[in-house]
Amino acid sequence: MAKYKSPYIGRGGVLSVFDPWRSELCTCPFKYSLQPYTGCSHQCLYCYATSYIRVRKSIPKKNFVNRLLMDLRRADPRVPISMSNSSDPYPPEEEEYRLTRRTLEILLPRGYRVLIVTKGVLVTRDVDLLSKGRVAVTMTITTLDNSLARKIEPNAPPPSARLKALRKLVENGVPVGVRVDPIIPFLNDDPKMIDELVDALANIGVRFIVTSTYKARPDNLRRMMNAFPELASKFHKLYRVEGTWMHGYWYLPIQLRKKLLKPVIEAARKRGLEYATCREGLVSKEWFNAKTCDGVHLIPDREVKLSWRPLLNSSSS
């Protein structure tokens, strides 16, 4: 990935080049990153972004719409835009602020290709836009166990609601993929449970799955150990003693990572789904057969009635 003195595209300072801490293990295609909110109300225990966005509720970025319009003057419309890589674009607050929807109303008529990454079921509210634009959705589902999900993803919609949302998107012609991510030792790594999850996704019409193991950072490891005190010593041993510090994370030993990811890959392969791994260094066809690791390749090349008309009342956000 090219190096930039500043990741931001223009003076608006909200649209940036995606570069996850310059990790050599990242296989994402060149793309922009866009977060209408800062913070994240879902407050998942394993969140990687809290080291810089902090654990706090989703807050709309000040004057976001005008700043985005300013950045788009210099943006390359051929480059896909990923929403969002650190703060979910569909937190509960989106129902009131509608900032993500207003963003889509700006980007999609201009022909931008958009990848939405979310756990939020409110994404189905915007199906009228998503079904007509150059957009795909990847939704994170780590388990079908609602009680486990409540513990590790306390404020996110339950997995059952996310499955329902995915079904509605598929029924309306929106391409969808799923992040079975992260796989956490001792919690959601049971091969039978993983197979049931992938089976449910395939039956809905999910075309693509990306997976990765839980990678520990000091703050999220502390949260995990506090939430699961019976596993604290095991987490400490696997990550802090036997693991390796790489690119800002403690990684599990490579053979253990392969063991944890294999059930996801095998389940996807068995059902004819595309699959990939995320920041694992596993790029052979055994682990990676999709065109992209993030799902950008799912974005349809739809004809769009191009419009450059500015959004009305854009100064309010």
MINU-382639 format. One record per residue (C-alpha): residue number from 1; residue in one letter; x, y, z. Coordinates in nm, 3 decimals. Example, Ala and Ser with C-alpha at 12.3 -4.5 7.8 and 13.67 -1.06 7.14 Angstrom:
// residues 2
- 1	a	1.230	-0.450	0.780 $
- 2	s	1.367	-0.106	0.714 $
// end
This chain:
// residues 317
- 1	m	0.000	0.000	0.000 $
- 2	a	0.127	0.346	-0.085 $
- 3	k	0.244	0.566	0.200 $
- 4	y	0.084	0.904	0.257 $
- 5	k	0.193	1.199	0.470 $
- 6	s	-0.174	1.234	0.565 $
- 7	p	-0.439	0.965	0.515 $
- 8	y	-0.711	1.224	0.453 $
- 9	i	-0.823	1.301	0.102 $
- 10	g	-0.918	1.666	0.139 $
- 11	r	-0.961	1.950	0.384 $
- 12	g	-1.286	1.803	0.517 $
- 13	g	-1.085	1.543	0.704 $
- 14	v	-1.346	1.265	0.711 $
- 15	l	-1.260	1.058	0.402 $
- 16	s	-0.926	0.880	0.433 $
- 17	v	-0.716	0.612	0.270 $
- 18	f	-0.769	0.282	0.451 $
- 19	d	-0.446	0.170	0.610 $
- 20	p	-0.483	-0.047	0.925 $
- 21	w	-0.168	0.054	1.110 $
- 22	r	0.033	-0.032	0.796 $
- 23	s	0.004	-0.402	0.876 $
- 24	e	0.194	-0.616	0.626 $
- 25	l	-0.067	-0.887	0.684 $
- 26	c	-0.352	-0.674	0.548 $
- 27	t	-0.467	-0.795	0.205 $
- 28	c	-0.745	-0.538	0.155 $
- 29	p	-0.764	-0.374	-0.187 $
- 30	f	-0.698	-0.001	-0.211 $
- 31	k	-1.003	0.178	-0.071 $
- 32	y	-1.124	0.477	0.125 $
- 33	s	-1.247	0.462	0.482 $
- 34	l	-1.541	0.668	0.605 $
- 35	q	-1.694	0.686	0.955 $
- 36	p	-1.999	0.912	1.003 $
- 37	y	-1.979	0.847	1.379 $
- 38	t	-1.701	0.835	1.633 $
- 39	g	-1.714	0.595	1.925 $
- 40	c	-1.940	0.290	1.895 $
- 41	s	-2.248	0.213	2.102 $
- 42	h	-2.224	-0.163	2.039 $
- 43	q	-1.923	-0.174	2.274 $
- 44	c	-1.807	-0.525	2.181 $
- 45	l	-1.551	-0.658	2.429 $
- 46	y	-1.310	-0.768	2.157 $
- 47	c	-1.320	-0.438	1.966 $
- 48	y	-0.983	-0.346	1.817 $
- 49	a	-1.064	0.020	1.765 $
- 50	t	-1.126	0.125	2.124 $
- 51	s	-0.756	0.191	2.177 $
- 52	y	-0.805	0.512	1.976 $
- 53	i	-1.183	0.579	1.960 $
- 54	r	-1.231	0.486	2.328 $
- 55	v	-1.524	0.298	2.480 $
- 56	r	-1.811	0.543	2.437 $
- 57	k	-2.143	0.573	2.263 $
- 58	s	-2.165	0.665	1.896 $
- 59	i	-2.144	1.040	1.840 $
- 60	p	-2.211	1.204	1.501 $
- 61	k	-1.905	1.377	1.365 $
- 62	k	-1.945	1.753	1.374 $
- 63	n	-2.053	1.910	1.044 $
- 64	f	-1.998	1.570	0.883 $
- 65	v	-2.200	1.618	0.564 $
- 66	n	-2.031	1.942	0.462 $
- 67	r	-1.690	1.795	0.542 $
- 68	l	-1.765	1.492	0.328 $
- 69	l	-1.877	1.707	0.035 $
- 70	m	-1.550	1.898	0.067 $
- 71	d	-1.346	1.575	0.060 $
- 72	l	-1.533	1.438	-0.240 $
- 73	r	-1.397	1.722	-0.452 $
- 74	r	-1.059	1.547	-0.443 $
- 75	a	-1.168	1.184	-0.413 $
- 76	d	-1.124	0.935	-0.697 $
- 77	p	-1.475	0.803	-0.780 $
- 78	r	-1.320	0.475	-0.899 $
- 79	v	-1.200	0.391	-0.546 $
- 80	p	-1.449	0.203	-0.325 $
- 81	i	-1.550	0.351	0.009 $
- 82	s	-1.575	0.129	0.318 $
- 83	m	-1.825	0.228	0.589 $
- 84	s	-1.720	0.178	0.861 $
- 85	n	-1.396	0.026	0.980 $
- 86	s	-1.392	0.150	1.339 $
- 87	s	-1.735	0.289	1.430 $
- 88	d	-2.045	0.100	1.314 $
- 89	p	-2.247	0.304	1.061 $
- 90	y	-2.575	0.166	1.201 $
- 91	p	-2.567	0.216	1.578 $
- 92	p	-2.899	0.280	1.759 $
- 93	e	-2.831	0.654	1.728 $
- 94	e	-2.863	0.629	1.349 $
- 95	e	-3.240	0.598	1.388 $
- 96	e	-3.245	0.956	1.515 $
- 97	y	-2.957	1.120	1.329 $
- 98	r	-2.993	0.937	0.994 $
- 99	l	-2.634	1.034	0.916 $
- 100	t	-2.545	0.711	0.740 $
- 101	r	-2.853	0.736	0.523 $
- 102	r	-2.766	1.095	0.431 $
- 103	t	-2.416	0.977	0.344 $
- 104	l	-2.558	0.713	0.110 $
- 105	e	-2.782	0.976	-0.046 $
- 106	i	-2.466	1.167	-0.131 $
- 107	l	-2.241	0.881	-0.244 $
- 108	l	-2.469	0.649	-0.439 $
- 109	p	-2.618	0.900	-0.688 $
- 110	r	-2.260	1.008	-0.762 $
- 111	g	-2.174	0.653	-0.865 $
- 112	y	-1.942	0.571	-0.574 $
- 113	r	-1.895	0.205	-0.488 $
- 114	v	-1.971	0.150	-0.120 $
- 115	l	-1.904	-0.142	0.115 $
- 116	i	-2.104	-0.131	0.439 $
- 117	v	-1.958	-0.317	0.737 $
- 118	t	-2.202	-0.344	1.025 $
- 119	k	-2.373	-0.537	1.304 $
- 120	g	-2.671	-0.303	1.289 $
- 121	v	-3.008	-0.432	1.168 $
- 122	l	-3.116	-0.075	1.094 $
- 123	v	-2.936	-0.126	0.763 $
- 124	t	-3.260	-0.275	0.629 $
- 125	r	-3.430	0.064	0.665 $
- 126	d	-3.216	0.184	0.374 $
- 127	v	-3.292	-0.106	0.143 $
- 128	d	-3.453	0.136	-0.102 $
- 129	l	-3.111	0.295	-0.156 $
- 130	l	-2.900	-0.018	-0.120 $
- 131	s	-3.097	-0.215	-0.377 $
- 132	k	-3.036	0.048	-0.646 $
- 133	g	-2.682	0.165	-0.579 $
- 134	r	-2.334	0.024	-0.623 $
- 135	v	-2.324	-0.114	-0.270 $
- 136	a	-2.273	-0.440	-0.083 $
- 137	v	-2.314	-0.522	0.285 $
- 138	t	-2.094	-0.736	0.508 $
- 139	m	-2.243	-0.812	0.848 $
- 140	t	-2.049	-0.947	1.144 $
- 141	i	-2.194	-1.257	1.310 $
- 142	t	-1.964	-1.438	1.553 $
- 143	t	-2.208	-1.695	1.688 $
- 144	l	-2.571	-1.811	1.674 $
- 145	d	-2.575	-1.826	2.055 $
- 146	n	-2.771	-1.517	2.160 $
- 147	s	-2.658	-1.545	2.524 $
- 148	l	-2.289	-1.558	2.430 $
- 149	a	-2.336	-1.272	2.185 $
- 150	r	-2.500	-1.064	2.459 $
- 151	k	-2.189	-1.106	2.668 $
- 152	i	-1.923	-1.032	2.407 $
- 153	e	-2.130	-0.785	2.197 $
- 154	p	-2.346	-0.635	2.474 $
- 155	n	-2.523	-0.357	2.284 $
- 156	a	-2.534	-0.505	1.935 $
- 157	p	-2.851	-0.663	1.793 $
- 158	p	-2.879	-1.038	1.867 $
- 159	p	-2.757	-1.281	1.598 $
- 160	s	-3.115	-1.389	1.526 $
- 161	a	-3.202	-1.029	1.433 $
- 162	r	-2.894	-0.999	1.214 $
- 163	l	-2.990	-1.315	1.025 $
- 164	k	-3.335	-1.169	0.967 $
- 165	a	-3.178	-0.848	0.837 $
- 166	l	-2.952	-1.039	0.601 $
- 167	r	-3.250	-1.227	0.462 $
- 168	k	-3.432	-0.902	0.388 $
- 169	l	-3.127	-0.759	0.211 $
- 170	v	-3.088	-1.071	-0.003 $
- 171	e	-3.459	-1.072	-0.089 $
- 172	n	-3.419	-0.716	-0.215 $
- 173	g	-3.118	-0.791	-0.432 $
- 174	v	-2.847	-0.648	-0.208 $
- 175	p	-2.525	-0.858	-0.225 $
- 176	v	-2.419	-0.968	0.124 $
- 177	g	-2.121	-1.128	0.290 $
- 178	v	-2.059	-1.215	0.654 $
- 179	r	-1.761	-1.163	0.882 $
- 180	v	-1.738	-1.471	1.106 $
- 181	d	-1.490	-1.273	1.303 $
- 182	p	-1.329	-1.303	1.546 $
- 183	i	-1.301	-1.669	1.638 $
- 184	i	-1.217	-1.662	2.009 $
- 185	p	-1.058	-1.963	2.182 $
- 186	f	-1.292	-2.142	2.424 $
- 187	l	-1.593	-1.924	2.335 $
- 188	n	-1.714	-1.951	1.974 $
- 189	d	-1.464	-2.202	1.834 $
- 190	d	-1.676	-2.519	1.854 $
- 191	p	-1.667	-2.674	1.502 $
- 192	k	-2.027	-2.794	1.522 $
- 193	m	-2.154	-2.448	1.617 $
- 194	i	-1.949	-2.294	1.339 $
- 195	d	-2.090	-2.540	1.086 $
- 196	e	-2.445	-2.455	1.197 $
- 197	l	-2.371	-2.084	1.159 $
- 198	v	-2.228	-2.117	0.809 $
- 199	d	-2.517	-2.344	0.711 $
- 200	a	-2.768	-2.081	0.824 $
- 201	l	-2.582	-1.814	0.627 $
- 202	a	-2.570	-2.024	0.310 $
- 203	n	-2.944	-2.096	0.334 $
- 204	i	-3.017	-1.724	0.350 $
- 205	g	-2.815	-1.654	0.036 $
- 206	v	-2.488	-1.520	0.177 $
- 207	r	-2.224	-1.549	-0.097 $
- 208	f	-1.902	-1.477	0.088 $
- 209	i	-1.747	-1.534	0.431 $
- 210	v	-1.434	-1.379	0.578 $
- 211	t	-1.294	-1.500	0.906 $
- 212	s	-1.011	-1.431	1.147 $
- 213	t	-0.896	-1.519	1.496 $
- 214	y	-0.926	-1.286	1.792 $
- 215	k	-0.617	-1.070	1.813 $
- 216	a	-0.550	-0.923	2.156 $
- 217	r	-0.466	-0.563	2.233 $
- 218	p	-0.401	-0.451	2.592 $
- 219	d	-0.744	-0.292	2.639 $
- 220	n	-0.960	-0.558	2.474 $
- 221	l	-0.769	-0.842	2.642 $
- 222	r	-0.835	-0.681	2.979 $
- 223	r	-1.208	-0.663	2.900 $
- 224	m	-1.216	-1.026	2.789 $
- 225	m	-1.037	-1.145	3.101 $
- 226	n	-1.271	-0.945	3.325 $
- 227	a	-1.581	-1.079	3.150 $
- 228	f	-1.459	-1.441	3.157 $
- 229	p	-1.250	-1.474	3.476 $
- 230	e	-1.256	-1.853	3.445 $
- 231	l	-1.064	-1.816	3.116 $
- 232	a	-0.832	-1.534	3.223 $
- 233	s	-0.529	-1.753	3.288 $
- 234	k	-0.582	-1.940	2.959 $
- 235	f	-0.610	-1.615	2.763 $
- 236	h	-0.296	-1.484	2.933 $
- 237	k	-0.100	-1.796	2.851 $
- 238	l	-0.215	-1.820	2.487 $
- 239	y	-0.160	-1.455	2.405 $
- 240	r	0.094	-1.304	2.642 $
- 241	v	0.315	-1.613	2.694 $
- 242	e	0.281	-1.829	2.381 $
- 243	g	0.161	-1.562	2.139 $
- 244	t	0.355	-1.315	1.927 $
- 245	w	0.327	-0.935	1.925 $
- 246	m	0.283	-0.826	1.563 $
- 247	h	0.159	-0.498	1.415 $
- 248	g	0.003	-0.381	1.741 $
- 249	y	-0.159	-0.710	1.846 $
- 250	w	-0.081	-1.032	2.028 $
- 251	y	-0.135	-1.310	1.776 $
- 252	l	-0.196	-1.671	1.866 $
- 253	p	0.062	-1.926	1.749 $
- 254	i	0.013	-1.992	1.378 $
- 255	q	-0.082	-2.359	1.414 $
- 256	l	-0.352	-2.273	1.666 $
- 257	r	-0.483	-2.000	1.437 $
- 258	k	-0.508	-2.249	1.154 $
- 259	k	-0.690	-2.495	1.379 $
- 260	l	-0.944	-2.231	1.484 $
- 261	l	-1.009	-2.106	1.131 $
- 262	k	-1.023	-2.441	0.956 $
- 263	p	-1.386	-2.522	1.055 $
- 264	v	-1.506	-2.190	0.906 $
- 265	i	-1.317	-2.241	0.581 $
- 266	e	-1.426	-2.605	0.547 $
- 267	a	-1.790	-2.519	0.615 $
- 268	a	-1.780	-2.242	0.353 $
- 269	r	-1.607	-2.465	0.098 $
- 270	k	-1.856	-2.745	0.155 $
- 271	r	-2.143	-2.511	0.071 $
- 272	g	-1.978	-2.352	-0.230 $
- 273	l	-1.926	-2.011	-0.069 $
- 274	e	-1.637	-1.777	-0.133 $
- 275	y	-1.406	-1.747	0.165 $
- 276	a	-1.110	-1.545	0.287 $
- 277	t	-0.909	-1.478	0.600 $
- 278	c	-0.835	-1.136	0.747 $
- 279	r	-0.484	-1.028	0.853 $
- 280	e	-0.370	-1.385	0.920 $
- 281	g	-0.097	-1.422	0.660 $
- 282	l	-0.294	-1.714	0.514 $
- 283	v	-0.335	-1.634	0.146 $
- 284	s	-0.305	-1.970	-0.030 $
- 285	k	-0.614	-2.113	-0.199 $
- 286	e	-0.665	-2.342	0.099 $
- 287	w	-0.755	-2.035	0.304 $
- 288	f	-0.851	-1.773	0.048 $
- 289	n	-1.048	-1.822	-0.273 $
- 290	a	-1.238	-1.491	-0.299 $
- 291	k	-1.143	-1.199	-0.522 $
- 292	t	-1.103	-0.975	-0.218 $
- 293	c	-1.075	-1.036	0.156 $
- 294	d	-1.317	-0.761	0.258 $
- 295	g	-1.607	-0.820	0.018 $
- 296	v	-1.550	-0.521	-0.213 $
- 297	h	-1.582	-0.762	-0.504 $
- 298	l	-1.948	-0.815	-0.409 $
- 299	i	-2.037	-0.458	-0.506 $
- 300	p	-2.253	-0.478	-0.821 $
- 301	d	-2.171	-0.274	-1.127 $
- 302	r	-2.519	-0.129	-1.151 $
- 303	e	-2.609	0.155	-1.381 $
- 304	v	-2.671	0.459	-1.167 $
- 305	k	-2.847	0.778	-1.266 $
- 306	l	-2.558	1.007	-1.185 $
- 307	s	-2.642	1.323	-0.994 $
- 308	w	-2.414	1.587	-0.851 $
- 309	r	-2.691	1.791	-0.688 $
- 310	p	-2.579	1.882	-0.333 $
- 311	l	-2.783	1.744	-0.046 $
- 312	l	-3.034	1.997	0.080 $
- 313	n	-2.986	2.135	0.431 $
- 314	s	-2.643	1.975	0.447 $
- 315	s	-2.524	2.238	0.691 $
- 316	s	-2.722	2.082	0.974 $
- 317	s	-2.477	1.799	1.038 $
// end
